[in-house]
Amino acid sequence: MTGTGPTLFSPPGTPGYAEAGASFQLAAPVDPAGAFTARSIGDVVRAVAAARRAGLPLRVSTTGHAMGRTGPLTGSLLLRPLIDAAVRVDPDSRTARVPAGRTWGDILPEATRYGLTALHGSSSGVGVIGYLLGGGLSFYGRRFGLAANLVRSLTVVLADGEVVEASATCRPDLFWALRGGGGGFGVVVEAEIELIPMHRVLTGMAVWDPADVARLAPAWQAWARDAPREVTTSFRLLSLPPLPSLPPYLAGRRVVALDGAVTVSAESDLPAARRVLDEMLSPLSALAPPVANTWALAPPQALPLTHLDPLRPVPFDSDSALVREIDAAGWAGALDAGPGLTAFELRQLGGAFGVSPPYGGVLDHLAAPLLYHGVGVAGEETARELGAVRAALQPFLTGYTAPNFVAHVAKPQRTHDNHTRVRVERVRLAVDPTGLFAGDVAPTLDAPPP
Ligand SMILES: Cc1cc2nc3c(=O)[nH]c(=O)nc-3n(C[C@H](O)[C@H](O)[C@H](O)COP(=O)(O)OP(=O)(O)OC[C@H]3O[C@@H](n4cnc5c(N)ncnc54)[C@H](O)[C@@H]3O)c2cc1C
């Protein structure tokens, strides 16, 4: 394939190529020159050496949830790390060692058997390592902060083939840059993460008629501002397809949906958690009675079911931004701008999301009160509506994005100020001086002026 003799990388049209290139995001082309699934750390080291020998850029993808966020794969070699090793939970130290290739759905059954859970996101299908490298926004986040802050160490195969450990005490600069620095430092083959005690969660979805959204949205925002840290929510205008698996009040309908979680770390927390839930739902229900409400006590492993993220691959387009509080005129414009979107979403930030802990990575907190995320089926209509929502939200944009929510290389995205970017770049240059992994670096593209 590359003219360098036998290679690990399978050429296009082979089963090995198809396996390594499988992607959740069907709207992004997956057309590398060759693709390889690494089953061991040794495989990863061999793949890095083979890419260097071939003189081709090496790209890393696990599940492809973010396929398209960085530049095209054309002319590169694609490595899928799917390390054949078990997830190891240590209940005494409350940690888990997670080999690359695992999704949150692989971790939760192991952790919850000890009364522990992880700061996973809304979907169990997302890859653990990719999520952590982008910060990681969890429905536990207002209490515990970004998931990347609970990473203890990362084992990385660097561009020269060396296998190194990055932690607070070992290569601290690399450890800092890996956690939110935008990728392109090497192949992470294992992460050690802290787990959190979690007895139960209050989780579910309250659903309203879309006609009520103009009253509900500002009221939710006002509640969200000073809400207790135990609760993290997502407010959406949601239009799901008419799937038989969905309840009738959601299937094929446009609704207002409020979902998320209230933490119940120990049984004794339950009365306070119920009060938090009631203080959220009662005022909203007084404004407009919900057509359905499934919020209830559940085991922590049920939380990834709440947000109804698709688990099968889909072709999607999305946009996102960290936003300031939206005023009445802003709500009026934004709520009407994307009638065909699958979701117009605002995720509640604040609480521990806004706090920098000691020893965090380069992305260790999010200063904005809200994250906007719009998503729809890829196509011209969705692109037009996402543009219209962005225009309506323009006065409220902070100029920054949460990297995990950026779906396309050409979308506005900025995680750090210029000074911090230079610091990150210095670390990247030290570990990858020839730019073997440069294709995986997320660009910084500021939004054009309105
Ligand atoms: C349906 C859905 C729900 C989501 N929900 C949330 C959420 O609640 N909270 C949140 O924070 N994010 C969420 N995300 C975003 C998700 O966390 C990011 O897209 C994340 O980057 C996905 O990681 P991945 O490994 O699954 O994807 P991939 O596309 O495989 O990888 C994403 C990036 O991570 C890099 N990468 C992955 N594995 C490695 C590795 N082993 N070594 C080095 N680099 C690696 C890749 O190079 C790539 O640039 C969601 C995304 C989708 C599509």
The ligand as an ORCA input file, in Angstrom:
! r2SCAN-3c Opt
* xyz 0 1
  C     -24.332     11.098     20.856
  C     -23.208     11.829     21.525
  C     -23.307     12.153     22.883
  C     -22.250     12.825     23.510
  N     -22.379     13.173     24.842
  C     -21.377     13.862     25.452
  C     -21.477     14.291     26.816
  O     -22.487     14.093     27.482
  N     -20.426     14.945     27.354
  C     -19.265     15.190     26.656
  O     -18.325     15.762     27.222
  N     -19.156     14.802     25.373
  C     -20.171     14.170     24.761
  N     -20.054     13.797     23.447
  C     -18.825     14.152     22.724
  C     -17.762     13.095     22.878
  O     -17.289     13.051     24.203
  C     -16.607     13.461     21.952
  O     -17.055     13.400     20.621
  C     -15.398     12.565     22.151
  O     -14.290     13.159     21.514
  C     -15.651     11.174     21.595
  O     -14.542     10.349     21.824
  P     -14.460      8.963     21.038
  O     -13.185      8.321     21.349
  O     -15.740      8.229     21.278
  O     -14.519      9.476     19.528
  P     -13.426      9.445     18.374
  O     -14.065     10.194     17.250
  O     -12.979      8.076     18.109
  O     -12.227     10.278     18.953
  C     -12.376     11.647     19.228
  C     -11.009     12.310     19.329
  O     -10.295     11.763     20.406
  C      -9.048     11.273     19.950
  N      -8.794      9.985     20.584
  C      -9.695      9.020     20.829
  N      -9.080      7.974     21.406
  C      -7.791      8.318     21.531
  C      -6.646      7.650     22.041
  N      -6.736      6.417     22.537
  N      -5.453      8.290     22.008
  C      -5.346      9.530     21.498
  N      -6.384     10.201     20.985
  C      -7.598      9.593     21.013
  C      -9.184     11.084     18.446
  O      -7.971     11.290     17.825
  C     -10.201     12.127     18.080
  O      -9.566     13.333     17.741
  C     -21.098     13.161     22.786
  C     -21.006     12.852     21.424
  C     -22.059     12.221     20.785
  C     -21.956     11.968     19.314
*
